[in-house]
Amino acid sequence: MNLFDVYSIYPIEIIKAHRSELWDKDGQKYLDLYGGHAVISIGHTHPHYNNKLIEQINKIGFYSNSIIIKEQHILAEKLIELSGLKNHKLFLCNSGAEANENALKLASFHNGRKKIIAMKNSFHGRTSLAVSITDDEKISAEINKNHDIIFCNLNNHDEIINQIDENTCAIIFEGIQGVGGIHIPARELLIKAKEKCKRVGAVFIMDEIQSGYGRTGNFFSFQDSELMPDIITMAKGMGNGFPLAGLLISDKIEAKKGLLGTTFGGNHLACSAGIAVLDVIKNENLIENSKRLGEYFFDQLKSLKKIKEIRGMGLMIGIEFDFEIKNLRDNLLIKHGIFTGFSGKYILRILPPLNIKKEEIDLFIHALNIELN
Ligand SMILES: Cc1ncc(COP(=O)(O)O)c(C=O)c1O
């Protein structure tokens, strides 16, 4: 049977991985500066993570949310400790789109409204509501187009604030726009928008699916300010490759039996992956590492010519060029064995594991320098 052919793929079969290194079936080694799309937070095949999963699956891998799953509570405790968010509650699910879908649904349950404000260039996932707040016509089908969505320009603060009114169900921002090209929302905008939401009874949602979990040098990217979102969505780095996602929901939004639900979300194995990730982030100071090595990365990039702009925070970096980067990206992979990501045609997107080493950044800078000269 053939696969449903929707992905553009490189003809490379990776069979082994460790930290930021990958090996293909012919023994060729690669450097992973893409982290499987920001998913690999603590590095590939981390021994603590592997052991935790093996230990857990030998005990019990799955049971539904009809019983006590102690691992959910341990995960929640560790999340409070690392994120510092004491007044939010945790709901666990399986993917980023599902987290956003649930966040919007919850907002609408909370205030009974429908209007959603999202940003131009946004990406929030591919399920019905998540894709409707994603600013990309190409991935939206007719059936996704009946929702009440307004797209605003991230730079137009007045437009955004004026749109938040008594009919607004929720406003949603990405911590940093990833697919849209590594754009960081201004802190004063976020704070003003949150204040207006509070005034008119709208829900403020922060999508930290790509930018969260220590990647930016804070546990969540917005935590360099006093902003406190009503709902925060998380996925990607949360399970280091094990499908695990979640919502942090402020105390002001009330839970009722049956309001949200999922078969797989929060199972024993997924939670063990999540617990192991948080253990490693804490024990190996990976948030601090993201900050420090992010700064080093920026400094090294600044010394290169032919770069139009460098944007980002910590280890979520966009390198913009004034030429199309397809060949550059292919050459980095084929000639230098380095995986990178992209945002559109002109921007290289760098999303390495958070325990990347300085020498590995140097390898990339050296390769990029060769390709740009
Ligand atoms: C900011 C953001 N939100 C949501 C999603 C969707 O996550 P998933 O692919 O797990 O559904 C992504 C995925 O790239 C993302 O970057």
The ligand as an ORCA input file, in Angstrom:
! r2SCAN-3c Opt
* xyz 0 1
  C       2.826     27.648     17.140
  C       2.232     26.321     16.760
  N       0.991     26.024     17.157
  C       0.423     24.849     16.845
  C       1.083     23.908     16.098
  C       0.413     22.603     15.754
  O       0.970     21.552     16.467
  P       0.722     20.033     16.014
  O       1.422     19.839     14.719
  O       1.301     19.210     17.146
  O      -0.738     19.854     15.887
  C       2.382     24.177     15.655
  C       3.121     23.201     14.828
  O       4.064     23.502     14.111
  C       2.969     25.418     15.990
  O       4.205     25.745     15.579
*
